[in-house]
Every structure is written in C-alpha cells, then in structure tokens.
Amino acid sequence: MSVAEELSAALAAGRWPEAERLLTGLAPGGHPSVLYNLGRVKMELGKWAEARDWLTRCLDAAPRHAHAWFELGRTELELGALEAARDAFAHAVTLDASDGDARLNLARICLRLGDYPPVRELLAPMAGQTVEIGALRYRAAAELTRVAKGRIRLDL
C-alpha cells in the first residue's frame, strides 16, 4: 500500500496517531494540503499549539486557504486567544463569504469582545435560520442602542 493510500485510510478511520506519523514524514517541503491536514490531525489529538504552528505554515504557503483560516480560528479559541481567533475567522469570511460557520464564530467572538457593530452585518445573510442567530442579532442591537442612548460607555 502506498503512503497516500495508508494516509487516506488512516484519516478516513480516524486513526490520528498513524495519520500524524505519516503526515509528519511528508511535511518537510510539503504541499499546503499536507500542512493543513497535519494541523487538523494535531487538533484531533488535542495538540493545539502544534496545530497552530502547522496551520500557520500552511497559510504562509497558501494565504488564500479559507479552510485553514477557519481551523486556525478554532485553534486560537482553544488556546484562549480571542483576538487572534477573531482575525482568523475574519480572514475566512473575507475569503469565503458563504461560510456560515465562520460568520457565526466571528459574530460570537465580536460579542464576547464587546465589538457589537459587525455582528448584525455578519449575521444578516443568516437571519431567521436559528434561534441562536436571532438572539445574537438582538443582543448586538440592544447593546448598540444602549451605547447610542448613552446608557453605557465602551471607552472606559
């Protein structure tokens, strides 16, 4: 069986340690898809800092890889880096405006960071799809109304 066949079988079966070993062997000078998949496998193994490194290498080689930006956003969330996660999801949305998961994750992070203005625009194409999207849009509108009426100050 070829390395490609072994790798495909390991990935399909969720044999992450085997996939990690095979991808690590292919990684030096590897194609961006190898770097991306190694980052994804590291995520599956809970090796978040290593996942960040491999996804970053993928993006250095292929900066328009929307899926890599999305997975980097997820990784940054796991590592507690909200601003970095926001930036990664923003790149994913810029590259693929139809990515509803990236839009939703970006909107959630904006709310957590108190950055309310982009939330309505991010979620507008998804309005009415789920209760959560409606709640996020309502929360952003309420916070923006409070700011506009001078009830709270965000510049403290």
C-alpha positions as CSV (number, residue, x, y, z in Angstrom):
1,M,0.0,0.0,0.0
2,S,1.4,3.4,-0.9
3,V,1.8,6.2,1.7
4,A,-1.1,8.1,0.1
5,E,-3.3,5.1,0.5
6,E,-2.2,4.5,4.1
7,L,-2.8,8.1,4.9
8,S,-6.2,8.2,3.2
9,A,-7.2,5.0,5.2
10,A,-5.9,6.4,8.5
11,L,-7.7,9.7,8.0
12,A,-11.0,8.0,7.0
13,A,-10.8,5.7,10.0
14,G,-9.9,8.4,12.5
15,R,-6.6,6.7,13.3
16,W,-5.0,10.1,14.3
17,P,-1.6,8.9,15.7
18,E,-1.0,6.9,12.4
19,A,-2.1,9.9,10.3
20,E,0.1,12.2,12.4
21,R,3.2,9.9,11.8
22,L,2.5,9.7,8.0
23,L,1.9,13.4,7.6
24,T,4.9,14.4,9.7
25,G,7.0,12.4,7.2
26,L,5.5,14.3,4.3
27,A,5.6,17.7,5.9
28,P,9.2,18.9,5.2
29,G,8.7,20.9,2.0
30,G,5.2,19.5,1.8
31,H,2.3,20.8,-0.2
32,P,-0.1,23.2,1.7
33,S,-2.7,20.4,1.9
34,V,-0.2,18.2,3.8
35,L,0.5,21.1,6.3
36,Y,-3.3,21.8,6.6
37,N,-4.1,18.1,7.2
38,L,-1.3,17.8,9.8
39,G,-2.7,20.8,11.6
40,R,-6.2,19.2,11.6
41,V,-4.8,15.9,12.9
42,K,-3.0,17.8,15.7
43,M,-6.3,19.4,16.6
44,E,-7.9,15.9,16.7
45,L,-5.2,14.8,19.1
46,G,-5.6,17.9,21.3
47,K,-2.2,19.3,20.4
48,W,-3.4,22.8,20.0
49,A,-0.1,24.7,20.0
50,E,1.3,22.3,17.4
51,A,-1.9,22.6,15.3
52,R,-1.4,26.4,15.4
53,D,2.1,26.0,14.1
54,W,1.1,23.7,11.2
55,L,-1.9,25.8,10.2
56,T,0.3,28.9,10.2
57,R,2.8,27.1,8.0
58,C,0.0,26.2,5.6
59,L,-1.2,29.8,5.5
60,D,2.4,31.0,4.9
61,A,2.4,28.8,1.8
62,A,-1.3,29.4,0.8
63,P,-2.6,32.6,2.3
64,R,-6.0,32.2,0.5
65,H,-6.8,28.8,2.1
66,A,-10.1,29.7,3.7
67,H,-10.4,26.3,5.5
68,A,-7.0,26.8,7.1
69,W,-8.0,30.2,8.4
70,F,-11.2,28.7,9.8
71,E,-9.3,25.9,11.6
72,L,-6.8,28.4,12.8
73,G,-9.7,30.4,14.3
74,R,-10.9,27.3,16.1
75,T,-7.4,26.5,17.4
76,E,-6.9,30.1,18.7
77,L,-10.2,29.8,20.5
78,E,-9.0,26.6,22.2
79,L,-5.8,28.4,23.2
80,G,-7.8,31.3,24.6
81,A,-6.5,33.9,22.1
82,L,-9.8,35.7,21.3
83,E,-8.3,38.5,19.2
84,A,-6.2,36.0,17.1
85,A,-9.3,33.8,16.7
86,R,-11.3,36.9,15.6
87,D,-8.6,37.7,13.0
88,A,-8.5,34.2,11.6
89,F,-12.3,33.9,11.3
90,A,-12.4,37.4,9.7
91,H,-9.9,36.1,7.1
92,A,-12.1,33.0,6.5
93,V,-15.2,35.2,5.9
94,T,-13.3,37.5,3.6
95,L,-12.1,34.6,1.5
96,D,-15.5,32.7,1.6
97,A,-18.4,35.0,2.4
98,S,-20.8,32.0,2.2
99,D,-19.1,30.2,5.1
100,G,-21.9,30.5,7.7
101,D,-19.9,28.7,10.4
102,A,-17.1,31.3,10.1
103,R,-19.6,34.1,10.2
104,L,-21.3,32.7,13.3
105,N,-18.0,32.1,15.1
106,L,-16.8,35.6,14.2
107,A,-20.0,37.1,15.5
108,R,-19.8,35.2,18.8
109,I,-16.3,36.4,19.3
110,C,-17.2,40.0,18.5
111,L,-19.9,39.9,21.1
112,R,-17.5,38.5,23.7
113,L,-15.1,41.3,22.9
114,G,-17.8,43.9,23.1
115,D,-17.4,44.7,19.4
116,Y,-21.1,45.0,18.5
117,P,-21.2,46.8,15.2
118,P,-20.1,44.0,12.9
119,V,-22.4,41.4,14.4
120,R,-25.6,42.4,12.6
121,E,-23.8,42.6,9.2
122,L,-22.1,39.3,9.7
123,L,-25.4,37.5,10.6
124,A,-27.7,39.4,8.2
125,P,-27.4,36.7,5.5
126,M,-28.4,34.1,8.1
127,A,-31.3,35.9,9.7
128,G,-34.1,33.7,10.8
129,Q,-32.2,30.4,10.4
130,T,-31.8,29.6,14.1
131,V,-32.8,30.9,17.5
132,E,-29.2,31.5,18.3
133,I,-28.6,33.8,15.3
134,G,-31.7,35.7,16.2
135,A,-30.5,36.1,19.8
136,L,-27.1,37.2,18.8
137,R,-28.5,39.8,16.4
138,Y,-30.9,41.0,19.1
139,R,-28.1,41.3,21.7
140,A,-25.9,43.3,19.3
141,A,-28.8,45.6,18.5
142,A,-29.7,46.1,22.2
143,E,-26.1,46.8,23.1
144,L,-25.8,49.3,20.2
145,T,-29.0,51.0,21.3
146,R,-27.7,51.3,24.9
147,V,-24.5,52.9,23.6
148,A,-26.4,55.2,21.3
149,K,-28.6,56.4,24.2
150,G,-25.6,57.0,26.4
151,R,-26.5,54.3,29.0
152,I,-23.1,52.7,28.9
153,R,-19.7,53.8,27.8
154,L,-17.4,51.4,25.9
155,D,-14.4,53.8,26.0
156,L,-13.5,53.3,29.7
